[in-house]
Amino acid sequence: MITSKQFNLTKHNNLRLNSIAKEFYIPESYNDLTTLIKLLNDRKQRFYILSSGSNVLLKPFIKTPVIYLMELDKTLSYNKETNTVVAGCSVKIQTLINFLADNNLGGIEYLYSLPASVGGCVCMNAGRGKDHNVCISDYLTSVEYLDGEVLNIIEKDKCEFSYRMSIFHNSKKIITKAFFQFPSQEKEIAKKTIKERLDYVKHYQEPKKPSLGSIFSNVDPRIMRRVKGLRVGNAAYSKKTLNWISNLGNVSYIQIVILINIVKLISFFLNKKATLEVKKWT
Ligand SMILES: Cc1cc2nc3c(=O)[nH]c(=O)nc-3n(C[C@H](O)[C@H](O)[C@H](O)COP(=O)(O)OP(=O)(O)OC[C@H]3O[C@@H](n4cnc5c(N)ncnc54)[C@H](O)[C@@H]3O)c2cc1C
């Protein structure tokens, strides 16, 4: 296991915020991970789980130990007889989608544009916008997770999936593997759908500017339309994509928080909901 003190997380969060983790751990095996969890539990120490960092808003200094999961389990397998795909938590979502295409399976090509991992996508129940009503849990059958020092398997219907929600939020449960059953799909169709997704993103989103994707999971679109283009320092609500903050260059945590709080305040006064989708680490 790799252990670092005062570790710089800039490259490990998609918003490219400058952030220092007091303690940073990279478990490279299940044994590493269980040993680490035991150590932290003995210290009565909580911890943060970090995967691809595409949905985390990081403070400049993080005292709570951070466990980086992208080296833990990169395995991928397909059992044709049971039509079961098993993906390790550290597998990049694009790797999973390409693997599915190679096996004439598919159904989640719309996730191809996410700079995310399987573990992060399952935790966040990643999907398309609310109108589309599709998410990664559609094809999930069960999840393997570490709770304390014990590996468990939980069936999908007990995971309490809803829009960008699951029981893995803010819990000590660490997703280690996901089990899926995907429908058949010809490779050519998968490739075409992936291309369409990437074209869509190029046209309607700002993939080249560091961001965290959607900021709020539940917010009044009329409010978001009014703040389009609003800028604080080097942070700005995108002019192109609703509900999206971009880093225009060396952004600071406080600039992002001000933009978020402006929307929260307006929503409060208008008696509207503004629920954060991004995970704000305190
Ligand atoms: C450009 C861009 C586009 C995006 N588009 C979309 C979109 O279309 N749809 C969508 O749903 N989201 C989108 N997102 C948001 C983000 O990609 C998703 O929320 C994704 O699921 C996060 O995965 P991650 O691996 O980056 O997780 P991280 O950001 O590392 O973590 C997110 C949360 O999950 C927890 N977590 C991560 N891994 C595990 C694990 N193995 N076990 C337990 N908890 C874990 C973390 O502790 C954290 O709370 C987008 C983000 C960006 C930057």
The ligand as a Gaussian input file, in Angstrom:
#p B3LYP/6-31G(d) Opt

LIG

0 1
 C      -17.564000      16.375000     -17.126000
 C      -18.481000      15.625000     -16.189000
 C      -19.666000      15.095000     -16.658000
 C      -20.526000      14.411000     -15.794000
 N      -21.687000      13.902000     -16.294000
 C      -22.487000      13.180000     -15.478000
 C      -23.682000      12.574000     -15.997000
 O      -24.015000      12.694000     -17.178000
 N      -24.430000      11.837000     -15.139000
 C      -24.084000      11.659000     -13.826000
 O      -24.789000      10.953000     -13.087000
 N      -22.965000      12.231000     -13.312000
 C      -22.165000      12.976000     -14.105000
 N      -21.021000      13.534000     -13.597000
 C      -20.689000      13.365000     -12.170000
 C      -19.759000      12.172000     -11.848000
 O      -19.021000      11.752000     -12.982000
 C      -20.542000      10.986000     -11.280000
 O      -21.164000      11.335000     -10.068000
 C      -19.675000       9.737000     -11.043000
 O      -20.530000       8.701000     -10.664000
 C      -18.609000       9.919000      -9.962000
 O      -17.678000       8.847000     -10.069000
 P      -16.183000       8.987000      -9.538000
 O      -15.499000       7.701000      -9.762000
 O      -15.543000      10.190000     -10.121000
 O      -16.448000       9.201000      -7.987000
 P      -15.806000      10.266000      -7.002000
 O      -16.045000      11.641000      -7.508000
 O      -14.411000       9.889000      -6.673000
 O      -16.726000      10.020000      -5.723000
 C      -18.076000      10.428000      -5.724000
 C      -18.738000       9.934000      -4.420000
 O      -18.798000       8.517000      -4.437000
 C      -18.077000       7.962000      -3.330000
 N      -17.399000       6.774000      -3.840000
 C      -16.589000       6.704000      -4.916000
 N      -16.183000       5.440000      -5.101000
 C      -16.734000       4.707000      -4.117000
 C      -16.675000       3.333000      -3.758000
 N      -15.981000       2.450000      -4.480000
 N      -17.354000       2.923000      -2.655000
 C      -18.081000       3.796000      -1.920000
 N      -18.175000       5.108000      -2.214000
 C      -17.507000       5.555000      -3.302000
 C      -17.113000       9.053000      -2.890000
 O      -16.784000       8.921000      -1.520000
 C      -17.929000      10.301000      -3.176000
 O      -18.834000      10.539000      -2.123000
 C      -20.168000      14.247000     -14.437000
 C      -18.966000      14.789000     -13.965000
 C      -18.129000      15.473000     -14.830000
 C      -16.843000      16.030000     -14.304000

